[in-house]
Amino acid sequence: MNPRQAQHRRNTGRGMAAAGVLLLSLLLTACGEGGPATEANPITNAPAASSYSGPAPATADVQAFRLNVWDNLKSTSRCGTCHVAGVQTPEFVRQDDVNLAYNAAVTVTDLHNPSASILVTKVAGGHHCWVAQDSVCADIITNLITAWANASLASSGTQVVLTPPPLTDPGASKNFPVDPTLFQTYVHPLLTANCVSCHAETATVPQAPFFANSDVASAYDAAKSKINLDLPGDSRLVVRMRNEFHNCWSNCDSDADAMQAAITSMADGITPTQPDPALVLSKALTMADGIIASSGGRQEANQIALWQFKSGTGSIAYDTSGVDPAINLTLSGDVTWVGGWGIQVTSGKAQGTTASSKKLHDLIVPTGEYSIEAWVNPGNVTQQDANIVSYSAGATTRNFTLGQTLYSYDAFNRSGNSDANGEPLLSTADADRRLQAALQHVVVTYDPAAGRRIYVNGVFTGDTDPVAGDVLSDWDDSFAFVLGNEVSGGRQWQGAIRMVAIHNRALTAQQVEQNFRVGVGQKYYLLFSVTHLVNIPDSYIVFEVSQFDSYSYLFNKPFFISLDPAAAPDGIAVRGLRIGINGREATVGQAYRFMDTAITSSDYVVGSGQPLSDLGTVIALEKGPDSDEFFLSFELLGSHSNVVTEPVPATPAPPADSPPAPDIGLRLFSEINATMAAVTGVSATSANVSATYAAIEQQLPAAEDIEGFLSAHQVAVSQLAIEYCNSLVEDVVLRAAYFPGVNFDAAVTTAFGSTAARDLVFDPLLIHVMNTGLATQPDVATVKTELNSLVDTLTACGASCAADRTRTVVKASCAAVLGSAAMLIQ
């Protein structure tokens, strides 16, 4: 290994030789849990071997560099025009010798912190990005270097370097008032006059954030994250025009000055919030002071497409896998960006072109297997036939689809054993309710041996593919990849999508769990200094913090650590930890206020610290991740204390009278099935009944509220009642016991020729369904009148009726009673 290679192996980031630096070695899974060992299979998108005729890679690390970085950056459309032999240094994609390219690459890459690599920061700063956004090229190169690191450092894990942040006392901070009057007076007029053509919900092509809405309250909420009250000139509303020349209405400098003046006037009317001097406080931090908790540790060896939704603006969601062609998705309809990486789909879709989507066909069909991986937050559990991820041509033709039906995930796959729509489909069991309206990690894998398998939150659901696996030779390469809908529309899904990845291999159960534990979104370690409170050098309480969505932050699993390896903390009491933001304690989300523990020498581990809690909590976002300042307060930390008296909750006002609730309600789908079985004596597991119930279960009532009863519900109830009655009448033993005295072989003129003969059919039905002695129930005489009218209609054929007409009339009478409100209402 030459000196540069050795240095590359040792490199854990530049400028980190100062005292107090500690390497916190983490296998990058959730909070330090180790992921299983995996064997990396290279992506099959690399150019043919004949395109490179130089010396073979000298080491496994050079081979990993070639497969993950060199092969993906050497094209002339990326870095291959300049960074080759004799043109421009560093020559990290030179074509003549991959080993020399490797030697150049180690000088500009950091495997332990890929995003800090010079190669990444250079491109992020505007150096030769091959797409419209510099950050997208930076993300692509970060992912390529991460893949190289995962292959080369799999045995040792990726190191996160904890370094001392700047020491800043919690300061006075201006906070947005609840009342939007100041915003309405100074800033809103400029926005509505000049930004309404794009940043309003009524615009021809609406573009979030909607801070130019005519509704002041909604515009105020949308504008907060773009306004810096403490430094108005740093507000995004100002910088966007002054530095980025974004849609200025006259002259960018003067327009930016006008916006800054308006924000300054607004800020001047706000009194800064001072931290309570009685509080025991840590030092303060912003997100910018945090250390990136790398998202490495994922199983990505065969990842061929990746959408992380980092852009946050515009109408394109970029495929940052680095595997060409990139399937960049165009956002259309009501699809908005979610803070902390993601998109919110309300009524629209994100779709790639058929030309770029062909990559999926070309890289999956040869392997015969694939995995769809997504972090999603379904908007509700009532949507049906809703496509989340699809590679298809329309409502009846597809290669694969991940969808939702109520509480179930659906997986369609086109193979030699399916139809063109990928059916029969595989769904998670209705009774398991695997799908919830919460952030979930869902993976669908397919291979010819095991067929389809569905995993939710790292766990195999146990649902069995109804058909055997087969080859994928029937796949069509003219289809398009789409999120949130069908390419032709009509399969709308609603919810948030935080990440989607496509792999051209079936992930193993261990690999699925590994990716689930890594989590989703950008995470930071915030090191809150408490050295001044505990008298231990370089002491910090560390949180893993991420922007949870557009409205909040997630603080997770705090631990105590000293960056001084000689430190030996012991006997430090920690009680009543609270999180502060912008000069005051957060009003909600204080999950650690009941903390009562101690940092002891027996629990403290040099190099990794001592966990303080396994809990996570959500804190409301106020100014945005660029401006919000955080700190910690304590009831007791070491010898410092602050007595906290929780305010006495105000006596709630008497609740307002609600609309009268009905005394009656509907039987639910499972109750309907059980009731019909009990009333008729027909087993719910009998073949015909079971098949009918499975077909219409989703159409039966799912709520007891009678106000929600629909005509579609009644249709399903009637279908199930008909099948139960059919099974009852066609079973000779059951019908003889249920309708004693009825001759089912008699002509209708005999079987229904008199009141007494008809009562042999009517009375057993009314006794079983309506029961007797109830205070409220249908009038028996009225019910019989309706049944007589039905029988008269069905027996009007007289002597010319078919031989089985009597059985048909009994079935109809039975279904009329069994499917009525007498059974349905309880």
C-alpha positions in Angstrom: 0.0 0.0 0.0 1.5 3.3 -1.0 1.6 6.3 1.4 -1.4 8.0 -0.2 -3.4 4.8 0.1 -2.4 4.4 3.7 -3.3 8.0 4.4 -6.7 7.5 2.7 -7.3 4.5 5.0 -6.5 6.6 8.1 -8.3 9.7 6.9 -11.4 10.4 9.0 -11.8 14.0 8.0 -9.5 17.0 7.7 -8.5 19.4 10.4 -9.3 16.9 13.2 -5.9 16.6 14.9 -6.8 19.0 17.7 -7.0 17.8 21.3 -10.4 16.6 22.4 -11.3 14.8 19.1 -12.9 11.5 19.6 -13.8 8.9 17.0 -17.2 7.4 17.8 -17.2 4.2 15.7 -20.7 3.2 14.7 -21.9 0.6 12.3 -24.5 2.9 10.8 -27.7 1.3 11.9 -30.3 2.8 14.3 -28.4 4.2 17.3 -25.3 2.0 16.8 -26.8 -1.4 16.4 -24.6 -3.5 14.1 -26.0 -4.6 10.8 -25.4 -8.2 9.5 -22.5 -9.0 7.2 -23.5 -9.0 3.6 -21.8 -10.0 0.4 -21.9 -7.2 -2.2 -22.9 -8.1 -5.7 -21.9 -5.3 -8.1 -24.5 -3.4 -10.1 -24.7 -4.6 -13.7 -24.7 -1.2 -15.3 -20.9 -0.9 -15.7 -19.6 -0.7 -19.2 -18.4 -3.8 -20.9 -15.1 -5.1 -19.7 -13.6 -4.5 -23.1 -13.9 -0.7 -22.6 -11.0 -0.9 -20.1 -7.8 -2.6 -21.1 -5.3 -1.3 -18.5 -3.8 -3.1 -15.6 -6.1 -5.1 -13.3 -7.1 -3.5 -10.0 -4.2 -4.2 -7.6 -6.3 -4.6 -4.4 -9.9 -5.3 -3.4 -10.2 -1.6 -2.4 -9.2 -0.5 -6.0 -11.8 -2.9 -7.4 -14.4 -1.5 -5.1 -13.4 2.0 -6.2 -13.6 1.0 -9.9 -17.1 -0.7 -9.6 -18.7 2.0 -7.5 -17.0 5.3 -8.5 -14.7 5.1 -11.5 -17.2 3.2 -13.7 -20.0 5.8 -12.9 -17.9 9.0 -13.3 -15.6 8.3 -16.2 -18.1 9.1 -18.9 -17.5 12.4 -20.8 -20.9 13.6 -19.7 -19.6 13.5 -16.1 -15.9 13.8 -15.2 -14.2 12.0 -18.1 -13.6 15.1 -20.2 -11.2 16.8 -17.8 -10.0 14.5 -15.0 -8.1 12.1 -17.2 -4.4 11.5 -17.9 -2.6 14.7 -19.0 -5.6 17.0 -18.9 -6.5 18.1 -15.4 -5.6 16.9 -11.9 -6.7 15.1 -9.9 -6.8 12.3 -12.6 -9.4 10.2 -10.7 -11.1 8.9 -13.9 -8.1 8.4 -16.1 -8.8 5.6 -18.6 -5.4 4.0 -18.9 -4.8 2.7 -15.4 -7.5 2.4 -12.8 -4.8 2.0 -10.1 -3.4 5.4 -10.9 -7.0 6.8 -10.9 -7.5 5.3 -7.5 -4.3 7.0 -6.2 -5.7 10.3 -7.4 -9.1 9.6 -5.9 -7.9 8.9 -2.4 -6.7 12.5 -2.2 -10.1 13.9 -2.8 -12.4 11.4 -1.0 -13.1 10.5 2.6 -14.6 7.0 3.0 -15.5 7.7 6.6 -17.4 10.8 5.9 -18.3 10.7 2.2 -20.3 14.0 2.1 -17.2 15.8 3.4 -15.1 14.6 0.4 -13.4 17.3 -1.6 -14.9 15.7 -4.7 -18.4 16.3 -3.2 -17.9 19.8 -1.9 -16.3 20.9 -5.1 -19.3 19.8 -7.2 -21.7 21.2 -4.6 -20.1 24.5 -5.0 -20.9 24.7 -8.7 -18.1 22.7 -10.4 -19.3 21.0 -13.5 -22.6 19.5 -12.3 -24.3 17.6 -15.2 -27.9 18.3 -14.0 -29.7 21.5 -13.1 -29.0 21.4 -9.4 -25.5 21.3 -8.0 -26.7 19.6 -4.9 -28.0 16.6 -7.0 -24.6 15.9 -8.4 -23.2 16.2 -4.9 -25.7 13.7 -3.7 -24.9 11.3 -6.5 -21.2 11.4 -5.9 -21.8 11.0 -2.1 -23.8 7.9 -2.8 -21.1 6.5 -5.0 -18.4 7.1 -2.5 -20.7 5.7 0.2 -21.1 2.5 -1.8 -17.3 2.3 -2.2 -17.0 2.8 1.6 -19.6 0.1 2.3 -17.6 -2.4 0.2 -14.2 -1.5 1.6 -15.0 -0.8 5.2 -17.7 -3.4 5.8 -15.6 -5.2 8.5 -14.8 -2.1 10.5 -17.9 0.0 10.1 -18.1 3.7 9.3 -16.7 6.2 11.8 -18.5 9.3 12.9 -16.2 11.9 14.3 -17.5 13.8 17.3 -15.7 17.2 17.4 -16.2 20.1 19.8 -18.8 22.6 18.5 -18.5 26.3 19.1 -19.4 27.3 22.6 -22.4 29.7 22.5 -24.7 30.7 25.4 -28.4 30.6 24.7 -29.2 34.1 23.5 -32.2 36.3 23.2 -34.2 35.4 20.2 -37.0 37.0 18.3 -39.9 34.6 17.8 -42.8 34.7 15.5 -45.9 36.1 17.2 -49.1 34.2 17.0 -50.8 37.2 15.6 -49.8 37.8 11.9 -50.5 41.5 12.0 -46.8 42.5 11.6 -46.4 40.1 8.7 -49.6 41.4 7.2 -48.5 45.0 7.5 -44.9 44.8 6.2 -44.1 41.6 4.3 -47.3 40.2 2.9 -48.1 43.1 0.6 -44.7 42.6 -1.2 -45.4 38.9 -1.6 -48.9 39.2 -2.9 -47.9 41.9 -5.3 -44.9 40.2 -6.9 -44.9 36.4 -6.1 -48.6 35.4 -6.6 -48.1 34.0 -10.1 -46.1 31.1 -8.6 -46.3 30.9 -4.8 -50.0 30.9 -4.3 -52.4 28.0 -4.4 -54.5 29.8 -7.0 -51.5 30.1 -9.5 -51.7 28.5 -12.8 -48.8 26.3 -11.9 -48.8 26.5 -8.0 -45.3 26.2 -6.4 -44.8 25.7 -2.7 -44.3 27.3 -0.3 -47.5 29.3 -0.7 -46.4 32.5 1.1 -48.3 34.7 -1.5 -51.7 33.3 -0.7 -54.4 35.9 -0.2 -55.3 34.2 3.1 -52.9 35.9 5.5 -52.8 33.1 8.1 -51.7 30.4 5.6 -49.3 32.8 3.9 -47.7 33.6 7.3 -47.2 29.9 8.1 -45.6 29.3 4.8 -43.3 32.3 5.0 -41.9 31.7 8.5 -39.2 29.2 7.4 -38.0 31.8 4.8 -37.7 34.7 7.3 -34.8 35.3 9.6 -36.0 37.7 12.3 -32.6 38.0 14.0 -30.7 38.6 10.7 -33.2 39.8 8.1 -30.6 40.0 5.4 -30.1 36.3 5.7 -33.7 35.5 5.1 -34.3 33.2 2.1 -36.8 35.7 0.7 -33.9 38.1 0.5 -31.0 35.8 -0.5 -33.1 34.2 -3.2 -33.2 37.5 -5.1 -30.0 39.1 -4.1 -27.6 36.2 -4.6 -29.7 33.8 -6.8 -31.6 36.3 -9.0 -34.8 34.4 -8.6 -37.8 36.0 -10.3 -37.0 39.6 -9.3 -39.8 42.0 -10.3 -37.6 44.9 -11.3 -33.9 45.0 -10.2 -32.7 42.1 -8.0 -30.6 44.3 -5.7 -33.3 46.9 -5.2 -36.0 44.2 -4.9 -33.9 42.3 -2.3 -33.4 45.6 -0.4 -37.1 46.2 -0.4 -37.8 42.7 1.0 -35.0 43.1 3.6 -36.5 46.4 4.7 -39.9 44.9 5.0 -38.6 42.0 7.1 -36.6 44.4 9.3 -39.7 46.5 10.0 -41.5 43.3 11.0 -38.7 42.2 13.2 -38.4 45.6 14.9 -41.9 45.2 16.2 -41.0 41.9 18.0 -39.5 41.9 21.5 -36.7 39.3 21.8 -37.3 36.3 24.1 -34.7 36.1 26.9 -33.9 32.7 28.5 -35.1 32.5 32.1 -32.0 33.3 34.2 -33.1 30.7 36.8 -32.7 27.9 34.4 -29.8 25.5 34.5 -28.7 25.7 30.8 -26.4 23.9 28.4 -24.6 25.8 25.7 -26.7 26.5 22.6 -26.5 25.0 19.1 -28.1 25.3 15.7 -28.5 22.5 13.1 -25.5 23.9 11.3 -23.3 23.2 14.4 -24.3 19.5 14.2 -22.2 16.7 12.9 -23.8 14.7 10.1 -24.7 11.2 11.2 -23.9 9.5 7.8 -26.7 7.5 6.2 -24.3 4.7 5.4 -24.7 1.2 6.5 -27.5 0.5 4.0 -27.4 -2.5 1.7 -27.1 -0.8 -1.6 -24.8 -3.1 -3.6 -27.5 -3.8 -6.2 -29.4 -0.5 -6.0 -30.1 0.8 -9.5 -32.4 3.7 -8.7 -32.8 6.0 -5.7 -35.0 8.9 -4.8 -34.2 10.7 -1.5 -36.1 13.9 -2.3 -33.4 16.2 -1.0 -34.0 19.0 -3.5 -36.9 20.5 -1.5 -37.8 22.8 -4.4 -38.7 22.7 -8.0 -40.7 20.2 -10.0 -38.1 17.4 -10.4 -37.3 14.6 -8.0 -33.9 13.4 -8.9 -32.7 9.8 -9.1 -29.4 10.0 -7.2 -28.3 6.4 -7.5 -25.6 7.3 -10.0 -26.7 4.5 -12.3 -27.5 5.9 -15.8 -29.9 6.7 -17.2 -31.2 8.6 -14.2 -35.0 8.2 -13.8 -35.7 11.8 -12.8 -39.4 12.2 -11.8 -41.6 15.2 -12.8 -44.0 16.3 -10.1 -47.5 17.1 -11.4 -50.7 18.0 -9.7 -50.9 18.6 -6.0 -47.5 17.1 -5.0 -45.4 19.3 -2.6 -42.1 18.9 -0.9 -41.8 17.8 2.7 -39.2 19.2 5.0 -36.5 16.8 6.1 -36.6 15.1 2.6 -39.8 13.8 1.0 -42.8 14.6 -1.0 -46.4 14.9 0.0 -48.9 13.5 -2.6 -52.4 14.8 -2.4 -53.7 14.6 -5.9 -51.1 14.1 -8.5 -48.0 12.0 -9.2 -44.2 11.9 -9.8 -43.4 10.2 -13.1 -40.3 9.4 -15.1 -40.0 9.1 -18.9 -40.4 5.8 -20.6 -36.9 6.2 -22.0 -35.2 6.5 -18.6 -37.6 4.0 -17.0 -36.3 1.4 -19.4 -33.3 1.1 -17.1 -35.4 -0.9 -14.8 -36.3 -3.4 -17.5 -32.8 -3.6 -18.8 -31.2 -4.2 -15.3 -33.9 -6.4 -13.7 -34.9 -8.8 -16.4 -31.4 -10.3 -16.7 -31.2 -11.0 -13.0 -34.9 -12.2 -12.8 -35.3 -10.6 -9.4 -35.8 -7.2 -7.7 -36.7 -5.3 -4.6 -39.0 -2.3 -4.2 -38.0 -0.4 -1.0 -39.8 2.7 0.3 -40.3 4.8 3.4 -43.9 6.0 3.2 -46.5 7.6 5.4 -50.0 6.7 4.1 -52.4 9.6 4.5 -55.2 7.4 5.6 -56.3 3.7 5.9 -59.5 4.2 3.8 -58.0 4.5 0.3 -58.3 1.5 -2.1 -56.7 0.5 -5.4 -54.1 3.2 -4.7 -50.7 2.9 -6.4 -47.7 4.0 -4.3 -44.8 2.8 -6.5 -45.5 1.5 -10.0 -43.7 0.5 -13.3 -46.6 0.3 -15.6 -48.6 1.5 -18.7 -52.1 2.0 -17.3 -54.8 0.6 -15.1 -54.6 -2.9 -16.5 -51.0 -3.4 -17.6 -47.8 -3.3 -15.5 -44.5 -4.9 -14.7 -44.7 -4.3 -10.9 -46.7 -2.2 -8.5 -46.7 -1.6 -4.7 -50.2 -0.3 -3.7 -52.6 0.1 -0.9 -56.0 -1.3 -0.1 -57.3 0.0 3.3 -55.0 -1.6 5.9 -53.1 -3.8 3.4 -50.1 -3.4 1.1 -50.6 -5.0 -2.4 -47.8 -6.3 -4.6 -48.4 -6.9 -8.3 -45.8 -8.6 -10.5 -45.8 -9.6 -14.1 -44.2 -13.0 -14.8 -44.8 -16.2 -16.7 -47.4 -17.2 -14.0 -49.4 -13.9 -14.0 -51.6 -11.9 -16.3 -50.5 -8.7 -17.9 -51.7 -6.8 -14.9 -49.4 -8.7 -12.5 -52.3 -10.7 -11.0 -53.1 -12.6 -8.9 -51.7 -10.0 -6.5 -50.1 -10.6 -3.1 -51.6 -8.7 -0.3 -50.8 -8.5 3.4 -53.6 -10.1 5.5 -56.6 -7.9 6.2 -56.8 -9.0 9.8 -53.1 -8.1 10.4 -53.6 -4.4 9.5 -49.9 -4.1 8.6 -50.5 -0.8 6.9 -51.0 2.2 9.2 -51.2 5.9 8.7 -47.7 6.3 10.1 -44.1 6.4 8.7 -43.3 2.8 7.6 -40.5 1.0 5.8 -42.1 -1.3 3.3 -40.1 -3.7 1.0 -41.4 -6.0 -1.7 -38.9 -8.6 -3.0 -39.2 -10.9 -5.9 -37.2 -13.8 -7.2 -38.1 -16.9 -9.2 -37.6 -19.3 -6.3 -39.5 -17.5 -3.5 -41.8 -15.3 -5.6 -43.0 -12.2 -3.9 -42.4 -11.4 -0.2 -43.5 -8.3 1.7 -41.7 -6.8 4.7 -43.0 -4.0 6.9 -40.7 -2.2 9.3 -38.0 -4.8 8.8 -40.2 -7.8 9.4 -41.5 -10.4 6.9 -45.3 -10.4 7.0 -45.6 -14.1 6.5 -48.0 -13.7 3.6 -47.5 -16.4 0.9 -47.4 -15.6 -2.8 -50.5 -17.2 -4.4 -48.5 -18.2 -7.5 -45.0 -19.7 -8.0 -42.2 -17.4 -9.1 -41.1 -17.4 -12.8 -38.9 -15.5 -15.2 -39.6 -11.9 -16.1 -39.3 -12.3 -19.8 -42.8 -10.9 -20.3 -41.8 -7.5 -19.0 -42.4 -4.5 -21.3 -39.6 -2.0 -21.7 -42.0 0.8 -22.9 -43.6 1.4 -19.5 -43.0 4.3 -17.2 -42.0 4.5 -13.5 -44.4 6.5 -11.3 -45.1 7.3 -7.7 -48.4 8.1 -6.1 -50.7 7.1 -8.9 -51.0 5.2 -12.2 -49.4 6.7 -15.2 -52.8 7.0 -16.7 -54.4 8.3 -13.5 -57.3 6.8 -11.6 -55.2 5.0 -9.0 -54.5 8.0 -6.7 -52.6 7.4 -3.5 -52.4 10.0 -0.8 -49.6 10.3 1.7 -45.9 11.2 2.1 -43.0 9.4 0.4 -39.6 9.9 2.1 -37.4 7.6 0.1 -37.7 5.0 -2.7 -35.1 2.6 -3.9 -35.1 -0.1 -6.6 -32.6 -3.0 -6.4 -32.1 -5.6 -9.1 -31.7 -8.3 -6.6 -34.0 -9.6 -3.9 -32.9 -8.3 -0.6 -32.5 -11.0 2.1 -34.5 -10.7 5.4 -31.3 -9.6 7.1 -30.6 -6.9 4.5 -34.2 -5.6 4.8 -33.8 -5.3 8.6 -30.5 -3.7 8.1 -31.9 -1.0 5.9 -34.9 -0.5 8.2 -32.6 0.1 11.2 -30.6 2.7 9.3 -33.7 4.8 9.0 -34.5 7.6 6.6 -33.6 11.3 6.2 -30.6 13.4 7.2 -29.6 13.1 10.8 -27.2 15.2 12.9 -25.5 14.7 16.2 -25.9 17.9 18.3 -23.3 18.1 21.1 -24.7 20.3 23.9 -21.8 21.3 26.1 -22.3 20.9 29.8 -18.6 21.1 30.8 -19.4 24.3 32.8 -22.0 22.4 34.8 -20.2 19.1 35.6 -16.6 20.1 35.7 -15.6 17.2 33.4 -13.4 18.3 30.4 -15.1 18.4 27.0 -18.4 17.0 28.4 -21.6 16.9 26.2 -25.1 15.6 26.1 -25.6 14.4 22.6 -28.8 14.0 20.7 -29.4 12.5 17.3 -31.6 15.2 15.6 -33.4 15.3 12.3 -36.0 17.4 10.6 -39.0 15.1 11.0 -41.2 16.9 8.5 -42.1 20.4 7.4 -43.3 21.3 10.9 -41.0 19.6 13.5 -37.7 18.1 14.6 -37.1 14.6 16.0 -34.8 14.5 19.0 -33.7 10.9 19.7 -31.8 8.8 22.3 -29.6 11.2 24.2 -26.3 10.1 25.7 -23.5 11.7 27.8 -19.9 11.7 26.6 -16.6 13.4 27.3 -14.3 13.9 24.3 -11.4 13.6 26.7 -10.3 9.9 26.7 -8.8 10.4 30.2 -12.1 11.6 31.7 -13.7 9.4 34.3 -17.2 10.8 35.2 -19.0 9.4 38.2 -21.8 10.4 40.5 -23.3 13.1 38.2 -27.1 13.3 38.8 -29.3 14.2 35.8 -33.0 15.0 36.4 -35.7 16.8 34.5 -34.1 17.4 31.1 -36.0 19.7 28.9 -35.3 21.0 25.3 -35.3 24.7 24.6 -35.7 26.5 21.3 -35.1 30.2 20.5 -34.8 31.4 24.1 -37.5 29.4 25.8 -38.4 25.9 26.7 -40.6 24.1 24.1 -44.2 24.1 25.1 -44.8 20.5 23.9 -42.7 17.4 23.4 -40.8 17.4 26.7 -40.5 13.6 26.9 -37.4 13.8 29.1 -38.8 16.0 31.9 -39.3 12.8 33.9 -35.6 11.7 33.5 -34.0 10.8 36.8 -30.7 9.0 36.4 -27.0 9.4 37.1 -23.8 9.2 35.1 -21.6 6.6 36.9 -18.2 5.1 36.3 -19.8 1.6 36.0 -22.1 2.6 33.2 -19.8 5.1 31.4 -17.7 3.6 28.5 -14.8 5.6 27.2 -15.3 6.3 23.6 -19.0 5.8 23.5 -20.3 7.4 26.6 -23.5 6.5 28.6 -27.0 6.3 27.2 -29.5 8.5 29.1 -32.8 7.5 27.5 -34.2 5.3 24.8 -37.0 7.7 24.0 -37.4 10.1 21.1 -39.6 13.2 21.0 -40.9 15.7 18.4 -40.3 19.4 18.9 -42.2 22.0 16.8 -40.2 23.8 14.1 -40.3 27.6 14.5 -38.0 29.5 12.2 -36.6 26.6 10.2 -33.5 24.5 10.4 -31.2 27.4 9.3 -32.3 29.7 12.2 -33.7 27.7 15.1 -31.4 27.7 18.1 -31.6 24.8 20.6 -30.4 24.4 24.2 -31.0 22.0 27.1 -32.3 22.9 30.6 -32.2 20.7 33.7 -33.9 20.5 37.1 -30.7 19.0 38.4 -27.3 18.4 36.7 -24.4 17.6 39.0 -24.5 20.3 41.8 -26.6 22.7 39.8 -30.4 22.7 40.3 -33.5 24.6 39.4 -36.8 23.9 41.2 -39.5 23.5 38.6 -43.1 23.9 39.7 -45.4 22.6 37.0 -48.3 25.0 36.5 -51.7 23.8 37.7 -53.8 23.0 34.7 -56.7 25.4 34.2 -60.1 24.0 34.9 -61.5 23.1 31.6 -64.7 24.7 30.5 -67.8 22.5 30.4 -67.9 20.7 27.1 -70.3 22.0 24.5 -73.3 19.9 23.8 -72.6 17.6 20.9 -75.2 16.6 18.4 -77.4 13.8 19.7 -75.8 10.5 19.0 -78.0 7.7 17.7 -78.8 4.9 20.0 -78.5 2.4 17.2 -75.5 1.5 15.0 -74.5 -0.8 12.3 -72.9 -4.2 12.6 -69.4 -4.2 11.2 -68.2 -6.5 8.3 -67.0 -9.3 10.6 -70.1 -9.0 12.8 -72.3 -9.2 9.7 -70.6 -12.4 8.6 -70.8 -14.0 12.1 -74.5 -13.0 12.5 -75.5 -14.5 9.2 -73.7 -17.7 10.0 -75.5 -17.9 13.4 -78.9 -17.0 12.0 -78.8 -19.5 9.1 -76.7 -22.3 10.7 -74.4 -22.2 7.6 -70.7 -22.3 8.5 -68.8 -19.1 7.6 -66.0 -21.4 6.4 -68.0 -23.2 3.8 -66.4 -22.8 0.4 -69.0 -20.6 -1.4 -69.7 -18.4 1.6 -66.0 -17.9 2.4 -65.3 -17.0 -1.3 -68.1 -14.5 -1.4 -67.1 -12.9 1.9 -63.5 -12.6 0.7 -64.7 -10.9 -2.5 -67.0 -8.3 -0.8 -65.4 -7.8 2.6 -63.9 -4.5 1.8 -67.3 -3.2 0.6 -69.1 -4.0 3.9 -69.5 -1.4 6.6 -66.3 -0.7 8.6 -67.8 1.8 11.1 -70.8 1.6 13.3 -72.0 5.2 12.5 -75.3 4.8 10.7 -74.8 8.2 9.0 -72.0 6.6 7.0 -74.1 3.8 5.5 -73.9 3.8 1.7 -75.8 2.1 -1.1 -72.6 0.2 -1.8 -72.7 -1.3 1.7 -76.3 -2.5 1.1 -75.2 -4.2 -2.2 -72.5 -6.1 -0.4 -74.8 -7.1 2.5 -77.4 -8.4 -0.1 -74.7 -10.4 -1.9 -73.6 -12.1 1.3 -77.2 -12.8 2.4 -78.0 -14.4 -1.0 -75.0 -16.7 -0.7 -75.9 -17.7 2.9 -79.5 -18.4 1.9 -78.4 -20.3 -1.2 -76.2 -22.5 0.9 -79.0 -23.1 3.5 -81.6 -24.1 0.9 -79.3 -26.3 -1.1 -78.3 -28.3 2.0 -81.0 -30.9 2.4 -80.3 -31.5 6.1 -80.0 -27.8 7.1 -83.2 -26.7 5.2 -85.2 -29.6 6.7 -84.3 -28.5 10.2 -84.7 -24.8 9.5 -88.0 -25.0 7.5 -89.9 -28.0 8.9 -93.0 -28.9 6.8 -91.9 -27.1 3.6 -91.9 -29.4 0.5 -89.1 -27.9 -1.6 -90.0 -30.1 -4.6 -93.6 -28.9 -4.7 -94.9 -26.6 -7.3 -95.2 -22.9 -6.3 -98.9 -23.0 -6.5 -98.9 -25.6 -3.7 -95.9 -24.4 -1.7 -97.2 -20.9 -1.5 -100.8 -21.4 -2.2 -102.1 -20.5 1.3 -101.2 -18.2 4.2 -100.4 -21.3 6.3 -98.1 -22.6 3.6 -96.3 -19.3 3.3 -95.9 -19.0 7.1 -93.9 -22.3 7.1 -91.3 -20.2 5.3 -91.8 -16.8 6.8 -92.1 -17.7 10.5 -88.7 -19.5 10.9 -87.0 -16.5 9.1 -88.6 -13.9 11.3 -88.0 -15.9 14.5 -84.3 -16.4 13.7 -83.6 -12.9 12.4 -85.9 -10.6 14.3 -86.1 -12.6 17.6 -89.1 -11.9 19.9 -89.8 -9.8 22.9 -87.6 -6.8 21.8 -88.8 -3.3 22.7 -87.9 -1.9 19.3 -88.1 -4.0 16.1 -90.0 -4.1 12.8 -93.7 -4.9 12.9 -94.1 -8.6 12.1 -97.4 -8.0 10.1 -95.7 -5.3 8.0 -92.8 -7.5 7.3 -95.1 -10.3 6.2 -96.9 -8.0 3.9 -93.7 -7.1 2.1 -92.7 -10.8 1.9 -96.1 -11.7 0.5 -95.7 -9.0 -2.2 -92.3 -10.5 -3.1 -93.7 -14.0 -3.3 -96.6 -12.9 -5.4 -94.2 -11.4 -7.9 -91.9 -14.4 -8.0 -94.8 -16.9 -8.3 -96.8 -15.0 -11.0 -95.7 -17.6 -13.5 -98.1 -20.1 -11.8 -98.1 -23.6 -13.3 -95.5 -22.6 -15.9 -92.8 -21.9 -13.3 -89.6 -23.9 -13.4 -89.3 -27.1 -11.3 -86.8 -25.4 -8.9 -88.9 -22.3 -8.5 -90.0 -23.1 -5.0 -86.3 -23.2 -3.8 -85.6 -20.0 -5.6 -88.6 -18.2 -3.9 -87.5 -19.5 -0.5 -83.9 -18.2 -1.1 -85.3 -14.8 -2.1 -87.5 -14.6 1.0 -84.6 -15.6 3.1 -82.2 -13.1 1.5 -84.8 -10.3 1.9 -85.1 -10.9 5.6 -81.4 -11.7 6.3 -80.1 -8.7 4.4 -82.5 -6.3 6.0 -82.1 -3.7 8.7 -83.4 -6.3 11.2 -80.1 -8.0 10.9 -77.9 -5.0 10.2 -78.8 -2.6 13.0 -77.8 -3.2 16.6 
